[in-house]
Amino acid sequence: MRRGQALTEFAIGVTVVLVVLIGVMELGRYLFTVNTLRNSVREGARYAIVRPHDEAGIQNRVRQSVAGIDPASLNVQVNFNPPNRASGSVVTVAAIYQFQSVLGLFQRPIMVSATMRVP
């Protein structure tokens, strides 16, 4: 009788521990994606300061700076204010990425975005 009770308690305890462990792993993946996206947008903004007329180069720099996520699924936007890209223009580099759970825990993808403004 005692062995059945211990087995039941072990099964419940292992289930709780596994659910928490999977949740921590998914949270870690999400935070990794957010951090990677922020760093890549920062790199794109730095590139935009040096070469403001090379919009394709700015987008490529953002895509090349990501590691661990698919660069083809990034939506990169570059805006200048004022739009003439003269000295003193403020550049805004933004990127949007759809985060998908590995285990399919979420029904819809979570949109992760990062923005960097540099004068």
Jmol script that loads the backbone (N, CA, C; Angstrom):
load data "model"
ATOM      1  N   MET A   1       0.824  -1.193   0.000  1.00  0.00           N
ATOM      2  CA  MET A   1       0.000   0.000   0.000  1.00  0.00           C
ATOM      3  C   MET A   1       0.866   1.255   0.000  1.00  0.00           C
ATOM      4  N   ARG A   2       1.959   1.256   0.739  1.00  0.00           N
ATOM      5  CA  ARG A   2       2.839   2.411   0.816  1.00  0.00           C
ATOM      6  C   ARG A   2       3.538   2.667  -0.510  1.00  0.00           C
ATOM      7  N   ARG A   3       3.852   1.605  -1.257  1.00  0.00           N
ATOM      8  CA  ARG A   3       4.560   1.775  -2.522  1.00  0.00           C
ATOM      9  C   ARG A   3       3.670   2.499  -3.533  1.00  0.00           C
ATOM     10  N   GLY A   4       2.398   2.236  -3.531  1.00  0.00           N
ATOM     11  CA  GLY A   4       1.479   2.923  -4.432  1.00  0.00           C
ATOM     12  C   GLY A   4       1.354   4.396  -4.099  1.00  0.00           C
ATOM     13  N   GLN A   5       1.367   4.724  -2.836  1.00  0.00           N
ATOM     14  CA  GLN A   5       1.291   6.117  -2.407  1.00  0.00           C
ATOM     15  C   GLN A   5       2.554   6.863  -2.815  1.00  0.00           C
ATOM     16  N   ALA A   6       3.693   6.270  -2.635  1.00  0.00           N
ATOM     17  CA  ALA A   6       4.955   6.905  -3.016  1.00  0.00           C
ATOM     18  C   ALA A   6       5.028   7.107  -4.522  1.00  0.00           C
ATOM     19  N   LEU A   7       4.541   6.123  -5.272  1.00  0.00           N
ATOM     20  CA  LEU A   7       4.548   6.242  -6.734  1.00  0.00           C
ATOM     21  C   LEU A   7       3.626   7.367  -7.197  1.00  0.00           C
ATOM     22  N   THR A   8       2.480   7.498  -6.571  1.00  0.00           N
ATOM     23  CA  THR A   8       1.547   8.574  -6.924  1.00  0.00           C
ATOM     24  C   THR A   8       2.138   9.939  -6.588  1.00  0.00           C
ATOM     25  N   GLU A   9       2.743  10.069  -5.423  1.00  0.00           N
ATOM     26  CA  GLU A   9       3.365  11.337  -5.052  1.00  0.00           C
ATOM     27  C   GLU A   9       4.522  11.673  -5.985  1.00  0.00           C
ATOM     28  N   PHE A  10       5.294  10.683  -6.374  1.00  0.00           N
ATOM     29  CA  PHE A  10       6.399  10.909  -7.304  1.00  0.00           C
ATOM     30  C   PHE A  10       5.874  11.366  -8.661  1.00  0.00           C
ATOM     31  N   ALA A  11       4.810  10.743  -9.160  1.00  0.00           N
ATOM     32  CA  ALA A  11       4.247  11.113 -10.463  1.00  0.00           C
ATOM     33  C   ALA A  11       3.733  12.554 -10.450  1.00  0.00           C
ATOM     34  N   ILE A  12       3.074  12.946  -9.375  1.00  0.00           N
ATOM     35  CA  ILE A  12       2.570  14.317  -9.280  1.00  0.00           C
ATOM     36  C   ILE A  12       3.736  15.298  -9.174  1.00  0.00           C
ATOM     37  N   GLY A  13       4.722  14.971  -8.368  1.00  0.00           N
ATOM     38  CA  GLY A  13       5.879  15.851  -8.207  1.00  0.00           C
ATOM     39  C   GLY A  13       6.678  16.006  -9.481  1.00  0.00           C
ATOM     40  N   VAL A  14       6.906  14.924 -10.213  1.00  0.00           N
ATOM     41  CA  VAL A  14       7.650  14.990 -11.470  1.00  0.00           C
ATOM     42  C   VAL A  14       6.885  15.811 -12.500  1.00  0.00           C
ATOM     43  N   THR A  15       5.583  15.666 -12.541  1.00  0.00           N
ATOM     44  CA  THR A  15       4.771  16.443 -13.487  1.00  0.00           C
ATOM     45  C   THR A  15       4.905  17.940 -13.220  1.00  0.00           C
ATOM     46  N   VAL A  16       4.825  18.333 -11.975  1.00  0.00           N
ATOM     47  CA  VAL A  16       4.955  19.748 -11.622  1.00  0.00           C
ATOM     48  C   VAL A  16       6.345  20.258 -11.981  1.00  0.00           C
ATOM     49  N   VAL A  17       7.369  19.493 -11.660  1.00  0.00           N
ATOM     50  CA  VAL A  17       8.744  19.911 -11.948  1.00  0.00           C
ATOM     51  C   VAL A  17       8.959  20.035 -13.461  1.00  0.00           C
ATOM     52  N   LEU A  18       8.448  19.111 -14.240  1.00  0.00           N
ATOM     53  CA  LEU A  18       8.610  19.176 -15.694  1.00  0.00           C
ATOM     54  C   LEU A  18       7.880  20.370 -16.296  1.00  0.00           C
ATOM     55  N   VAL A  19       6.692  20.669 -15.814  1.00  0.00           N
ATOM     56  CA  VAL A  19       5.949  21.828 -16.324  1.00  0.00           C
ATOM     57  C   VAL A  19       6.709  23.119 -16.013  1.00  0.00           C
ATOM     58  N   VAL A  20       7.244  23.228 -14.808  1.00  0.00           N
ATOM     59  CA  VAL A  20       8.017  24.419 -14.446  1.00  0.00           C
ATOM     60  C   VAL A  20       9.291  24.495 -15.285  1.00  0.00           C
ATOM     61  N   LEU A  21       9.972  23.380 -15.477  1.00  0.00           N
ATOM     62  CA  LEU A  21      11.198  23.356 -16.262  1.00  0.00           C
ATOM     63  C   LEU A  21      10.948  23.769 -17.715  1.00  0.00           C
ATOM     64  N   ILE A  22       9.891  23.263 -18.306  1.00  0.00           N
ATOM     65  CA  ILE A  22       9.551  23.624 -19.690  1.00  0.00           C
ATOM     66  C   ILE A  22       9.190  25.110 -19.769  1.00  0.00           C
ATOM     67  N   GLY A  23       8.469  25.611 -18.776  1.00  0.00           N
ATOM     68  CA  GLY A  23       8.129  27.028 -18.757  1.00  0.00           C
ATOM     69  C   GLY A  23       9.354  27.912 -18.651  1.00  0.00           C
ATOM     70  N   VAL A  24      10.312  27.522 -17.839  1.00  0.00           N
ATOM     71  CA  VAL A  24      11.552  28.287 -17.701  1.00  0.00           C
ATOM     72  C   VAL A  24      12.346  28.255 -19.006  1.00  0.00           C
ATOM     73  N   MET A  25      12.368  27.109 -19.669  1.00  0.00           N
ATOM     74  CA  MET A  25      13.079  27.012 -20.948  1.00  0.00           C
ATOM     75  C   MET A  25      12.443  27.904 -22.006  1.00  0.00           C
ATOM     76  N   GLU A  26      11.119  27.906 -22.086  1.00  0.00           N
ATOM     77  CA  GLU A  26      10.436  28.760 -23.062  1.00  0.00           C
ATOM     78  C   GLU A  26      10.644  30.239 -22.745  1.00  0.00           C
ATOM     79  N   LEU A  27      10.630  30.588 -21.472  1.00  0.00           N
ATOM     80  CA  LEU A  27      10.894  31.968 -21.080  1.00  0.00           C
ATOM     81  C   LEU A  27      12.314  32.365 -21.450  1.00  0.00           C
ATOM     82  N   GLY A  28      13.256  31.462 -21.258  1.00  0.00           N
ATOM     83  CA  GLY A  28      14.634  31.729 -21.645  1.00  0.00           C
ATOM     84  C   GLY A  28      14.785  31.927 -23.143  1.00  0.00           C
ATOM     85  N   ARG A  29      14.105  31.122 -23.939  1.00  0.00           N
ATOM     86  CA  ARG A  29      14.140  31.291 -25.393  1.00  0.00           C
ATOM     87  C   ARG A  29      13.545  32.628 -25.798  1.00  0.00           C
ATOM     88  N   TYR A  30      12.443  33.019 -25.153  1.00  0.00           N
ATOM     89  CA  TYR A  30      11.807  34.296 -25.460  1.00  0.00           C
ATOM     90  C   TYR A  30      12.746  35.457 -25.127  1.00  0.00           C
ATOM     91  N   LEU A  31      13.354  35.427 -23.952  1.00  0.00           N
ATOM     92  CA  LEU A  31      14.263  36.499 -23.558  1.00  0.00           C
ATOM     93  C   LEU A  31      15.500  36.534 -24.451  1.00  0.00           C
ATOM     94  N   PHE A  32      15.974  35.379 -24.890  1.00  0.00           N
ATOM     95  CA  PHE A  32      17.089  35.333 -25.830  1.00  0.00           C
ATOM     96  C   PHE A  32      16.704  36.014 -27.139  1.00  0.00           C
ATOM     97  N   THR A  33      15.492  35.756 -27.621  1.00  0.00           N
ATOM     98  CA  THR A  33      15.017  36.375 -28.861  1.00  0.00           C
ATOM     99  C   THR A  33      14.913  37.886 -28.704  1.00  0.00           C
ATOM    100  N   VAL A  34      14.371  38.350 -27.593  1.00  0.00           N
ATOM    101  CA  VAL A  34      14.247  39.791 -27.353  1.00  0.00           C
ATOM    102  C   VAL A  34      15.628  40.448 -27.322  1.00  0.00           C
ATOM    103  N   ASN A  35      16.557  39.844 -26.606  1.00  0.00           N
ATOM    104  CA  ASN A  35      17.900  40.411 -26.491  1.00  0.00           C
ATOM    105  C   ASN A  35      18.620  40.409 -27.836  1.00  0.00           C
ATOM    106  N   THR A  36      18.509  39.336 -28.582  1.00  0.00           N
ATOM    107  CA  THR A  36      19.140  39.256 -29.901  1.00  0.00           C
ATOM    108  C   THR A  36      18.563  40.300 -30.844  1.00  0.00           C
ATOM    109  N   LEU A  37      17.256  40.483 -30.807  1.00  0.00           N
ATOM    110  CA  LEU A  37      16.618  41.471 -31.670  1.00  0.00           C
ATOM    111  C   LEU A  37      17.045  42.887 -31.297  1.00  0.00           C
ATOM    112  N   ARG A  38      17.144  43.178 -30.022  1.00  0.00           N
ATOM    113  CA  ARG A  38      17.598  44.506 -29.592  1.00  0.00           C
ATOM    114  C   ARG A  38      19.029  44.782 -30.041  1.00  0.00           C
ATOM    115  N   ASN A  39      19.894  43.796 -29.907  1.00  0.00           N
ATOM    116  CA  ASN A  39      21.280  43.982 -30.331  1.00  0.00           C
ATOM    117  C   ASN A  39      21.390  44.166 -31.840  1.00  0.00           C
ATOM    118  N   SER A  40      20.610  43.423 -32.602  1.00  0.00           N
ATOM    119  CA  SER A  40      20.683  43.545 -34.061  1.00  0.00           C
ATOM    120  C   SER A  40      20.163  44.902 -34.533  1.00  0.00           C
ATOM    121  N   VAL A  41      19.123  45.421 -33.892  1.00  0.00           N
ATOM    122  CA  VAL A  41      18.602  46.744 -34.247  1.00  0.00           C
ATOM    123  C   VAL A  41      19.627  47.822 -33.885  1.00  0.00           C
ATOM    124  N   ARG A  42      20.311  47.642 -32.776  1.00  0.00           N
ATOM    125  CA  ARG A  42      21.360  48.583 -32.387  1.00  0.00           C
ATOM    126  C   ARG A  42      22.486  48.589 -33.423  1.00  0.00           C
ATOM    127  N   GLU A  43      22.865  47.413 -33.918  1.00  0.00           N
ATOM    128  CA  GLU A  43      23.895  47.335 -34.948  1.00  0.00           C
ATOM    129  C   GLU A  43      23.431  48.017 -36.242  1.00  0.00           C
ATOM    130  N   GLY A  44      22.163  47.834 -36.594  1.00  0.00           N
ATOM    131  CA  GLY A  44      21.626  48.499 -37.778  1.00  0.00           C
ATOM    132  C   GLY A  44      21.623  50.007 -37.644  1.00  0.00           C
ATOM    133  N   ALA A  45      21.310  50.503 -36.452  1.00  0.00           N
ATOM    134  CA  ALA A  45      21.316  51.952 -36.229  1.00  0.00           C
ATOM    135  C   ALA A  45      22.729  52.512 -36.294  1.00  0.00           C
ATOM    136  N   ARG A  46      23.692  51.772 -35.795  1.00  0.00           N
ATOM    137  CA  ARG A  46      25.090  52.213 -35.896  1.00  0.00           C
ATOM    138  C   ARG A  46      25.530  52.288 -37.355  1.00  0.00           C
ATOM    139  N   TYR A  47      25.121  51.301 -38.127  1.00  0.00           N
ATOM    140  CA  TYR A  47      25.451  51.298 -39.555  1.00  0.00           C
ATOM    141  C   TYR A  47      24.773  52.473 -40.259  1.00  0.00           C
ATOM    142  N   ALA A  48      23.541  52.794 -39.843  1.00  0.00           N
ATOM    143  CA  ALA A  48      22.793  53.889 -40.466  1.00  0.00           C
ATOM    144  C   ALA A  48      23.434  55.247 -40.192  1.00  0.00           C
ATOM    145  N   ILE A  49      24.124  55.378 -39.069  1.00  0.00           N
ATOM    146  CA  ILE A  49      24.805  56.635 -38.776  1.00  0.00           C
ATOM    147  C   ILE A  49      25.932  56.874 -39.772  1.00  0.00           C
ATOM    148  N   VAL A  50      26.649  55.812 -40.102  1.00  0.00           N
ATOM    149  CA  VAL A  50      27.800  55.940 -40.992  1.00  0.00           C
ATOM    150  C   VAL A  50      27.375  56.015 -42.460  1.00  0.00           C
ATOM    151  N   ARG A  51      26.390  55.207 -42.841  1.00  0.00           N
ATOM    152  CA  ARG A  51      25.940  55.154 -44.244  1.00  0.00           C
ATOM    153  C   ARG A  51      24.425  55.350 -44.308  1.00  0.00           C
ATOM    154  N   PRO A  52      23.950  56.578 -44.189  1.00  0.00           N
ATOM    155  CA  PRO A  52      22.500  56.811 -44.131  1.00  0.00           C
ATOM    156  C   PRO A  52      21.773  56.550 -45.447  1.00  0.00           C
ATOM    157  N   HIS A  53      22.460  56.577 -46.574  1.00  0.00           N
ATOM    158  CA  HIS A  53      21.783  56.392 -47.861  1.00  0.00           C
ATOM    159  C   HIS A  53      21.717  54.932 -48.287  1.00  0.00           C
ATOM    160  N   ASP A  54      22.293  54.031 -47.530  1.00  0.00           N
ATOM    161  CA  ASP A  54      22.320  52.609 -47.873  1.00  0.00           C
ATOM    162  C   ASP A  54      21.255  51.859 -47.067  1.00  0.00           C
ATOM    163  N   GLU A  55      19.985  52.014 -47.457  1.00  0.00           N
ATOM    164  CA  GLU A  55      18.899  51.389 -46.691  1.00  0.00           C
ATOM    165  C   GLU A  55      18.949  49.871 -46.760  1.00  0.00           C
ATOM    166  N   ALA A  56      19.289  49.330 -47.925  1.00  0.00           N
ATOM    167  CA  ALA A  56      19.419  47.867 -48.041  1.00  0.00           C
ATOM    168  C   ALA A  56      20.562  47.358 -47.169  1.00  0.00           C
ATOM    169  N   GLY A  57      21.636  48.125 -47.086  1.00  0.00           N
ATOM    170  CA  GLY A  57      22.750  47.749 -46.229  1.00  0.00           C
ATOM    171  C   GLY A  57      22.374  47.775 -44.752  1.00  0.00           C
ATOM    172  N   ILE A  58      21.539  48.734 -44.370  1.00  0.00           N
ATOM    173  CA  ILE A  58      21.076  48.812 -42.977  1.00  0.00           C
ATOM    174  C   ILE A  58      20.248  47.574 -42.646  1.00  0.00           C
ATOM    175  N   GLN A  59      19.329  47.218 -43.536  1.00  0.00           N
ATOM    176  CA  GLN A  59      18.495  46.036 -43.304  1.00  0.00           C
ATOM    177  C   GLN A  59      19.335  44.762 -43.283  1.00  0.00           C
ATOM    178  N   ASN A  60      20.320  44.686 -44.182  1.00  0.00           N
ATOM    179  CA  ASN A  60      21.194  43.512 -44.188  1.00  0.00           C
ATOM    180  C   ASN A  60      22.019  43.422 -42.910  1.00  0.00           C
ATOM    181  N   ARG A  61      22.464  44.558 -42.395  1.00  0.00           N
ATOM    182  CA  ARG A  61      23.247  44.567 -41.155  1.00  0.00           C
ATOM    183  C   ARG A  61      22.406  44.031 -39.996  1.00  0.00           C
ATOM    184  N   VAL A  62      21.127  44.411 -39.953  1.00  0.00           N
ATOM    185  CA  VAL A  62      20.244  43.901 -38.902  1.00  0.00           C
ATOM    186  C   VAL A  62      20.083  42.395 -39.055  1.00  0.00           C
ATOM    187  N   ARG A  63      19.858  41.930 -40.269  1.00  0.00           N
ATOM    188  CA  ARG A  63      19.670  40.492 -40.500  1.00  0.00           C
ATOM    189  C   ARG A  63      20.941  39.687 -40.228  1.00  0.00           C
ATOM    190  N   GLN A  64      22.100  40.267 -40.516  1.00  0.00           N
ATOM    191  CA  GLN A  64      23.359  39.566 -40.269  1.00  0.00           C
ATOM    192  C   GLN A  64      23.703  39.514 -38.785  1.00  0.00           C
ATOM    193  N   SER A  65      23.162  40.426 -38.013  1.00  0.00           N
ATOM    194  CA  SER A  65      23.502  40.504 -36.594  1.00  0.00           C
ATOM    195  C   SER A  65      22.693  39.551 -35.722  1.00  0.00           C
ATOM    196  N   VAL A  66      21.631  38.966 -36.252  1.00  0.00           N
ATOM    197  CA  VAL A  66      20.834  38.046 -35.431  1.00  0.00           C
ATOM    198  C   VAL A  66      21.502  36.680 -35.427  1.00  0.00           C
ATOM    199  N   ALA A  67      21.447  36.033 -34.297  1.00  0.00           N
ATOM    200  CA  ALA A  67      21.983  34.682 -34.160  1.00  0.00           C
ATOM    201  C   ALA A  67      20.950  33.843 -33.429  1.00  0.00           C
ATOM    202  N   GLY A  68      20.644  32.708 -33.978  1.00  0.00           N
ATOM    203  CA  GLY A  68      19.689  31.822 -33.324  1.00  0.00           C
ATOM    204  C   GLY A  68      18.255  32.009 -33.766  1.00  0.00           C
ATOM    205  N   ILE A  69      17.984  33.017 -34.570  1.00  0.00           N
ATOM    206  CA  ILE A  69      16.644  33.185 -35.138  1.00  0.00           C
ATOM    207  C   ILE A  69      16.775  33.326 -36.646  1.00  0.00           C
ATOM    208  N   ASP A  70      15.694  33.069 -37.345  1.00  0.00           N
ATOM    209  CA  ASP A  70      15.711  33.074 -38.803  1.00  0.00           C
ATOM    210  C   ASP A  70      15.740  34.505 -39.326  1.00  0.00           C
ATOM    211  N   PRO A  71      16.825  34.916 -40.001  1.00  0.00           N
ATOM    212  CA  PRO A  71      16.902  36.293 -40.486  1.00  0.00           C
ATOM    213  C   PRO A  71      15.910  36.591 -41.600  1.00  0.00           C
ATOM    214  N   ALA A  72      15.474  35.572 -42.326  1.00  0.00           N
ATOM    215  CA  ALA A  72      14.525  35.801 -43.421  1.00  0.00           C
ATOM    216  C   ALA A  72      13.137  36.176 -42.902  1.00  0.00           C
ATOM    217  N   SER A  73      12.820  35.804 -41.674  1.00  0.00           N
ATOM    218  CA  SER A  73      11.490  36.108 -41.140  1.00  0.00           C
ATOM    219  C   SER A  73      11.446  37.409 -40.355  1.00  0.00           C
ATOM    220  N   LEU A  74      12.534  38.176 -40.405  1.00  0.00           N
ATOM    221  CA  LEU A  74      12.544  39.492 -39.763  1.00  0.00           C
ATOM    222  C   LEU A  74      11.890  40.530 -40.664  1.00  0.00           C
ATOM    223  N   ASN A  75      11.128  41.403 -40.075  1.00  0.00           N
ATOM    224  CA  ASN A  75      10.566  42.548 -40.777  1.00  0.00           C
ATOM    225  C   ASN A  75      11.318  43.778 -40.275  1.00  0.00           C
ATOM    226  N   VAL A  76      12.203  44.319 -41.123  1.00  0.00           N
ATOM    227  CA  VAL A  76      13.054  45.443 -40.731  1.00  0.00           C
ATOM    228  C   VAL A  76      12.552  46.712 -41.414  1.00  0.00           C
ATOM    229  N   GLN A  77      12.400  47.782 -40.620  1.00  0.00           N
ATOM    230  CA  GLN A  77      11.946  49.069 -41.148  1.00  0.00           C
ATOM    231  C   GLN A  77      12.953  50.145 -40.753  1.00  0.00           C
ATOM    232  N   VAL A  78      13.250  51.025 -41.708  1.00  0.00           N
ATOM    233  CA  VAL A  78      14.189  52.121 -41.477  1.00  0.00           C
ATOM    234  C   VAL A  78      13.483  53.420 -41.833  1.00  0.00           C
ATOM    235  N   ASN A  79      13.466  54.371 -40.901  1.00  0.00           N
ATOM    236  CA  ASN A  79      12.838  55.677 -41.128  1.00  0.00           C
ATOM    237  C   ASN A  79      13.795  56.785 -40.703  1.00  0.00           C
ATOM    238  N   PHE A  80      13.782  57.868 -41.466  1.00  0.00           N
ATOM    239  CA  PHE A  80      14.575  59.045 -41.134  1.00  0.00           C
ATOM    240  C   PHE A  80      13.637  60.216 -40.918  1.00  0.00           C
ATOM    241  N   ASN A  81      13.967  61.069 -39.948  1.00  0.00           N
ATOM    242  CA  ASN A  81      13.181  62.260 -39.680  1.00  0.00           C
ATOM    243  C   ASN A  81      14.138  63.435 -39.551  1.00  0.00           C
ATOM    244  N   PRO A  82      14.163  64.367 -40.438  1.00  0.00           N
ATOM    245  CA  PRO A  82      13.420  64.509 -41.684  1.00  0.00           C
ATOM    246  C   PRO A  82      13.898  63.500 -42.728  1.00  0.00           C
ATOM    247  N   PRO A  83      13.044  63.208 -43.691  1.00  0.00           N
ATOM    248  CA  PRO A  83      13.338  62.132 -44.638  1.00  0.00           C
ATOM    249  C   PRO A  83      14.471  62.408 -45.623  1.00  0.00           C
ATOM    250  N   ASN A  84      15.047  63.598 -45.636  1.00  0.00           N
ATOM    251  CA  ASN A  84      16.109  63.889 -46.603  1.00  0.00           C
ATOM    252  C   ASN A  84      17.452  63.277 -46.222  1.00  0.00           C
ATOM    253  N   ARG A  85      17.568  62.687 -45.028  1.00  0.00           N
ATOM    254  CA  ARG A  85      18.763  61.993 -44.553  1.00  0.00           C
ATOM    255  C   ARG A  85      19.986  62.898 -44.484  1.00  0.00           C
ATOM    256  N   ALA A  86      19.750  64.128 -44.166  1.00  0.00           N
ATOM    257  CA  ALA A  86      20.852  65.085 -44.025  1.00  0.00           C
ATOM    258  C   ALA A  86      21.490  64.937 -42.648  1.00  0.00           C
ATOM    259  N   SER A  87      22.554  65.687 -42.443  1.00  0.00           N
ATOM    260  CA  SER A  87      23.219  65.663 -41.154  1.00  0.00           C
ATOM    261  C   SER A  87      22.255  66.161 -40.083  1.00  0.00           C
ATOM    262  N   GLY A  88      22.156  65.454 -38.994  1.00  0.00           N
ATOM    263  CA  GLY A  88      21.240  65.805 -37.914  1.00  0.00           C
ATOM    264  C   GLY A  88      19.915  65.085 -37.982  1.00  0.00           C
ATOM    265  N   SER A  89      19.683  64.275 -39.013  1.00  0.00           N
ATOM    266  CA  SER A  89      18.449  63.496 -39.100  1.00  0.00           C
ATOM    267  C   SER A  89      18.444  62.412 -38.034  1.00  0.00           C
ATOM    268  N   VAL A  90      17.263  62.117 -37.548  1.00  0.00           N
ATOM    269  CA  VAL A  90      17.104  61.053 -36.565  1.00  0.00           C
ATOM    270  C   VAL A  90      16.717  59.785 -37.314  1.00  0.00           C
ATOM    271  N   VAL A  91      17.489  58.724 -37.117  1.00  0.00           N
ATOM    272  CA  VAL A  91      17.192  57.450 -37.767  1.00  0.00           C
ATOM    273  C   VAL A  91      16.507  56.534 -36.758  1.00  0.00           C
ATOM    274  N   THR A  92      15.456  55.867 -37.221  1.00  0.00           N
ATOM    275  CA  THR A  92      14.744  54.891 -36.410  1.00  0.00           C
ATOM    276  C   THR A  92      14.809  53.557 -37.133  1.00  0.00           C
ATOM    277  N   VAL A  93      15.402  52.577 -36.492  1.00  0.00           N
ATOM    278  CA  VAL A  93      15.491  51.224 -37.048  1.00  0.00           C
ATOM    279  C   VAL A  93      14.629  50.326 -36.165  1.00  0.00           C
ATOM    280  N   ALA A  94      13.693  49.628 -36.790  1.00  0.00           N
ATOM    281  CA  ALA A  94      12.787  48.748 -36.049  1.00  0.00           C
ATOM    282  C   ALA A  94      12.770  47.379 -36.706  1.00  0.00           C
ATOM    283  N   ALA A  95      12.603  46.354 -35.894  1.00  0.00           N
ATOM    284  CA  ALA A  95      12.516  44.992 -36.391  1.00  0.00           C
ATOM    285  C   ALA A  95      11.422  44.261 -35.637  1.00  0.00           C
ATOM    286  N   ILE A  96      10.698  43.421 -36.369  1.00  0.00           N
ATOM    287  CA  ILE A  96       9.615  42.637 -35.787  1.00  0.00           C
ATOM    288  C   ILE A  96       9.853  41.172 -36.152  1.00  0.00           C
ATOM    289  N   TYR A  97       9.653  40.289 -35.169  1.00  0.00           N
ATOM    290  CA  TYR A  97       9.884  38.853 -35.356  1.00  0.00           C
ATOM    291  C   TYR A  97       8.757  38.084 -34.684  1.00  0.00           C
ATOM    292  N   GLN A  98       8.308  37.003 -35.322  1.00  0.00           N
ATOM    293  CA  GLN A  98       7.265  36.156 -34.744  1.00  0.00           C
ATOM    294  C   GLN A  98       7.919  35.039 -33.942  1.00  0.00           C
ATOM    295  N   PHE A  99       7.746  35.077 -32.625  1.00  0.00           N
ATOM    296  CA  PHE A  99       8.292  34.040 -31.749  1.00  0.00           C
ATOM    297  C   PHE A  99       7.312  32.887 -31.686  1.00  0.00           C
ATOM    298  N   GLN A 100       7.795  31.694 -32.011  1.00  0.00           N
ATOM    299  CA  GLN A 100       6.979  30.490 -31.945  1.00  0.00           C
ATOM    300  C   GLN A 100       7.506  29.602 -30.826  1.00  0.00           C
ATOM    301  N   SER A 101       6.613  29.076 -30.039  1.00  0.00           N
ATOM    302  CA  SER A 101       6.990  28.139 -28.994  1.00  0.00           C
ATOM    303  C   SER A 101       7.414  26.817 -29.633  1.00  0.00           C
ATOM    304  N   VAL A 102       8.460  26.214 -29.121  1.00  0.00           N
ATOM    305  CA  VAL A 102       8.943  24.950 -29.663  1.00  0.00           C
ATOM    306  C   VAL A 102       7.913  23.846 -29.440  1.00  0.00           C
ATOM    307  N   LEU A 103       7.288  23.849 -28.299  1.00  0.00           N
ATOM    308  CA  LEU A 103       6.342  22.797 -27.958  1.00  0.00           C
ATOM    309  C   LEU A 103       4.911  23.125 -28.348  1.00  0.00           C
ATOM    310  N   GLY A 104       4.686  24.260 -28.970  1.00  0.00           N
ATOM    311  CA  GLY A 104       3.332  24.633 -29.359  1.00  0.00           C
ATOM    312  C   GLY A 104       2.472  25.010 -28.178  1.00  0.00           C
ATOM    313  N   LEU A 105       3.058  25.622 -27.173  1.00  0.00           N
ATOM    314  CA  LEU A 105       2.298  25.991 -25.977  1.00  0.00           C
ATOM    315  C   LEU A 105       1.329  27.133 -26.226  1.00  0.00           C
ATOM    316  N   PHE A 106       1.649  27.978 -27.216  1.00  0.00           N
ATOM    317  CA  PHE A 106       0.801  29.133 -27.496  1.00  0.00           C
ATOM    318  C   PHE A 106       0.085  28.913 -28.822  1.00  0.00           C
ATOM    319  N   GLN A 107      -1.176  29.288 -28.884  1.00  0.00           N
ATOM    320  CA  GLN A 107      -1.953  29.115 -30.109  1.00  0.00           C
ATOM    321  C   GLN A 107      -1.478  30.042 -31.213  1.00  0.00           C
ATOM    322  N   ARG A 108      -1.187  31.277 -30.855  1.00  0.00           N
ATOM    323  CA  ARG A 108      -0.732  32.272 -31.832  1.00  0.00           C
ATOM    324  C   ARG A 108       0.714  32.634 -31.554  1.00  0.00           C
ATOM    325  N   PRO A 109       1.455  33.001 -32.596  1.00  0.00           N
ATOM    326  CA  PRO A 109       2.833  33.436 -32.350  1.00  0.00           C
ATOM    327  C   PRO A 109       2.858  34.766 -31.597  1.00  0.00           C
ATOM    328  N   ILE A 110       3.890  34.962 -30.831  1.00  0.00           N
ATOM    329  CA  ILE A 110       4.066  36.196 -30.075  1.00  0.00           C
ATOM    330  C   ILE A 110       4.958  37.117 -30.902  1.00  0.00           C
ATOM    331  N   MET A 111       4.507  38.344 -31.117  1.00  0.00           N
ATOM    332  CA  MET A 111       5.277  39.303 -31.894  1.00  0.00           C
ATOM    333  C   MET A 111       6.298  39.984 -30.983  1.00  0.00           C
ATOM    334  N   VAL A 112       7.568  39.850 -31.347  1.00  0.00           N
ATOM    335  CA  VAL A 112       8.657  40.478 -30.606  1.00  0.00           C
ATOM    336  C   VAL A 112       9.166  41.627 -31.466  1.00  0.00           C
ATOM    337  N   SER A 113       9.280  42.807 -30.883  1.00  0.00           N
ATOM    338  CA  SER A 113       9.747  43.957 -31.651  1.00  0.00           C
ATOM    339  C   SER A 113      10.821  44.702 -30.863  1.00  0.00           C
ATOM    340  N   ALA A 114      11.679  45.361 -31.615  1.00  0.00           N
ATOM    341  CA  ALA A 114      12.720  46.187 -31.021  1.00  0.00           C
ATOM    342  C   ALA A 114      12.894  47.429 -31.890  1.00  0.00           C
ATOM    343  N   THR A 115      13.157  48.561 -31.253  1.00  0.00           N
ATOM    344  CA  THR A 115      13.317  49.818 -31.956  1.00  0.00           C
ATOM    345  C   THR A 115      14.514  50.570 -31.382  1.00  0.00           C
ATOM    346  N   MET A 116      15.249  51.215 -32.265  1.00  0.00           N
ATOM    347  CA  MET A 116      16.404  52.020 -31.854  1.00  0.00           C
ATOM    348  C   MET A 116      16.347  53.341 -32.608  1.00  0.00           C
ATOM    349  N   ARG A 117      16.400  54.443 -31.861  1.00  0.00           N
ATOM    350  CA  ARG A 117      16.446  55.785 -32.464  1.00  0.00           C
ATOM    351  C   ARG A 117      17.781  56.414 -32.143  1.00  0.00           C
ATOM    352  N   VAL A 118      18.434  56.921 -33.194  1.00  0.00           N
ATOM    353  CA  VAL A 118      19.744  57.544 -33.025  1.00  0.00           C
ATOM    354  C   VAL A 118      19.739  58.853 -33.777  1.00  0.00           C
ATOM    355  N   PRO A 119      20.160  59.947 -33.141  1.00  0.00           N
ATOM    356  CA  PRO A 119      20.235  61.221 -33.862  1.00  0.00           C
ATOM    357  C   PRO A 119      21.474  61.297 -34.736  1.00  0.00           C
TER     358      PRO A 119
END
end "model"
wireframe off; spacefill off
backbone 0.3
color backbone group
